[in-house]
């Protein structure tokens, strides 16, 4: 049976396996890489091969060119562990939705606390989730990483920055949740 304890344990084991076998998990950078792929498809001069760059690739865009063109290389060759990991997450979410009955069932299973605070409209919930996701992703890029990279992988590696990030996330998230979900179900 899937409980929060079992889910937390499984998540911890996945993060531990990733750190031990490949590298720490972090996903927000891959959205930048995806943007770069789309940009490069429209303007092929965004990423170019360069013998002077540490990675072998360069970009006139400072962000893609940082770390010796590391991001530019990932734009040019996106089939790598991190990008495939993000695609697998999306595929896993789709598979989970299909296996549990799809969107129609999700609409019926809308949490009572959401209904009490915002009503029954599923599209309102989808729009709020999209806007919230955009804000979180924007903030993750401003912070140089996401919760999986800074907090989960960072704390697992006992990085002080991971603990600071976690404290900040909870210091902002808890009051926001209390404010948004003030009405009880």
C-alpha positions in Angstrom: 0.0 0.0 0.0 1.3 3.4 -0.9 1.4 5.7 2.1 3.3 8.9 2.6 6.0 6.9 4.5 6.5 4.4 1.7 6.5 7.2 -0.9 9.0 9.1 1.1 11.2 6.1 1.5 11.0 5.3 -2.2 11.8 8.9 -3.2 14.8 8.8 -0.8 16.1 5.6 -2.3 15.7 6.9 -5.9 17.7 10.1 -4.9 20.4 7.9 -3.2 20.7 5.6 -6.2 21.0 8.6 -8.5 23.7 10.2 -6.4 25.6 7.0 -6.1 25.3 5.7 -9.6 25.1 8.8 -11.9 24.8 12.3 -10.4 22.5 14.3 -8.1 19.0 14.9 -9.5 18.1 18.4 -10.6 15.6 19.1 -13.3 14.9 22.9 -13.8 18.0 23.4 -15.9 16.5 21.0 -18.5 13.7 23.5 -19.2 16.4 26.0 -20.1 18.0 23.3 -22.4 14.6 22.7 -24.0 14.2 26.5 -24.6 17.6 26.5 -26.2 16.7 23.5 -28.4 13.6 25.4 -29.7 15.6 28.6 -30.1 18.4 26.8 -31.9 15.8 25.3 -34.3 14.7 28.8 -35.2 18.1 30.4 -35.2 21.0 27.9 -35.8 23.6 30.4 -34.7 22.5 30.2 -31.1 24.8 27.2 -30.5 27.9 26.6 -32.6 30.8 24.2 -32.4 33.9 25.9 -30.9 37.4 24.5 -30.4 38.1 27.2 -27.9 35.2 26.3 -25.5 35.8 23.7 -22.8 32.7 21.7 -23.9 33.4 22.1 -27.6 30.3 24.3 -28.0 29.7 28.0 -27.6 26.8 30.4 -27.7 26.4 34.2 -28.0 23.9 33.8 -25.2 25.8 34.3 -21.9 23.5 31.8 -20.1 24.0 29.0 -22.6 27.7 29.8 -22.8 28.4 29.6 -19.1 30.7 26.9 -17.6 32.7 26.7 -20.8 29.6 26.2 -23.0 28.2 23.3 -20.9 24.6 24.3 -21.6 25.3 25.0 -25.2 26.6 21.4 -25.5 23.5 20.1 -23.9 21.4 22.1 -26.4 23.4 20.7 -29.3 23.2 17.1 -27.9 20.1 16.9 -25.7 20.0 13.1 -25.4 21.7 12.8 -22.0 20.9 11.5 -18.6 19.3 14.8 -17.3 17.1 15.5 -20.3 16.0 11.8 -20.6 15.2 11.9 -16.8 12.8 14.9 -17.3 11.2 13.2 -20.3 10.8 10.1 -18.2 9.1 12.1 -15.4 6.6 13.5 -17.9 6.0 10.0 -19.3 5.6 8.6 -15.7 3.0 11.3 -14.9 1.1 10.5 -18.0 1.3 6.7 -17.3 0.1 7.4 -13.7 -2.8 9.4 -15.0 -3.9 6.8 -17.5 -3.5 4.0 -14.9 -5.7 5.8 -12.4 -8.5 6.5 -14.9 -7.4 9.7 -16.6 -8.5 13.3 -16.3 -12.3 12.6 -15.8 -11.5 10.7 -12.6 -9.1 13.4 -11.4 -11.9 15.9 -11.7 -14.2 13.8 -9.5 -11.3 13.4 -7.0 -10.8 17.1 -6.6 -9.7 17.7 -2.9 -12.5 19.0 -0.7 -10.1 21.7 0.6 -9.7 23.1 -3.0 -13.5 23.1 -3.4 -14.0 24.8 -0.1 -11.6 27.6 -1.0 -11.9 28.0 -4.8 -15.0 26.1 -6.0 -15.7 23.1 -8.3 -14.3 24.3 -11.6 -11.5 21.9 -12.7 -10.2 24.4 -15.3 -9.7 27.0 -12.6 -7.6 24.4 -10.8 -5.6 23.6 -13.9 -4.9 27.3 -14.6 -3.8 27.8 -11.0 -1.5 24.8 -11.2 0.0 26.1 -14.5 0.6 29.6 -13.1 2.1 28.2 -9.9 4.3 25.9 -11.9 5.5 28.8 -14.0 6.3 30.9 -10.9 8.1 28.0 -9.3 10.2 27.3 -12.4 11.0 31.0 -12.8 12.1 31.2 -9.2 14.1 28.0 -9.6 16.1 29.5 -12.5 16.7 32.7 -10.5 18.0 30.6 -7.6 20.2 28.5 -9.9 18.3 25.3 -9.3 15.1 23.7 -8.2 13.9 21.9 -5.1 15.1 18.5 -6.3 18.6 19.9 -6.9 19.0 22.3 -4.1 16.9 20.8 -1.4 16.6 17.0 -2.0 20.0 16.3 -3.6 21.7 19.2 -1.7 20.5 18.1 1.7 21.4 14.4 0.9 24.9 15.6 0.3 24.8 17.7 3.5 25.3 21.0 1.6 24.6 24.0 3.8 22.9 25.7 0.8 20.4 22.8 0.6 19.4 23.3 4.2 19.1 27.1 3.7 17.0 26.6 0.6 14.7 24.1 2.4 14.3 26.6 5.3 13.4 29.3 2.8 11.0 27.1 0.9 9.1 26.1 4.1 9.2 29.7 5.5 7.5 30.9 2.3 5.3 27.9 1.6 3.6 27.3 4.9 2.2 30.9 5.4 1.2 30.9 1.7 -0.7 27.6 2.1 -2.4 28.9 5.3 -3.4 32.0 3.5 -4.7 30.3 0.3 -6.4 27.4 2.1 -7.8 29.2 5.1 -11.2 27.6 4.8 -11.4 24.1 6.1 -13.0 21.4 3.9 
